[in-house]
Amino acid sequence: VGDLRQEYDRLAPQLVKAGFRVMVADLRGHGDTSVGWQSFDVPALASDIERLLDAEKTEKALLIGCSISGASTAYFAAQHPERVAGVVGICPIRRVPFTGLK
């Protein structure tokens, strides 16, 4: 279910070198995150994106995600287009029906 933030260890420095500010995070329940989450679905993961952006005082971001995190970035973009500069989905999961989009 998704990748750990270390999957971006090679990409992140290249983006920084190109002048981007980079934030990487583990999916809830993975890596260094806490356990005991009640939901691991796409809307829940998308809400974590909002929390990260808010915590880092970032109004708008280019989102990159792989697998289920790719799906959550697309979901977040549909819910909050004003906060998204673009989305890069690396093999994003998409389930039918993909509900909850405005």
Secondary structure, 3 states (H helix, E strand, C coil): CCCCHHHHCCHHHHHHHCCCCCCCCCCCCCCCCCCCCCCCCHHHHHHHHHHHHHHCCCCCEEEEEECHHHHHHHHHHHHCHHHEEEEEEECCCCCCCCCCCC
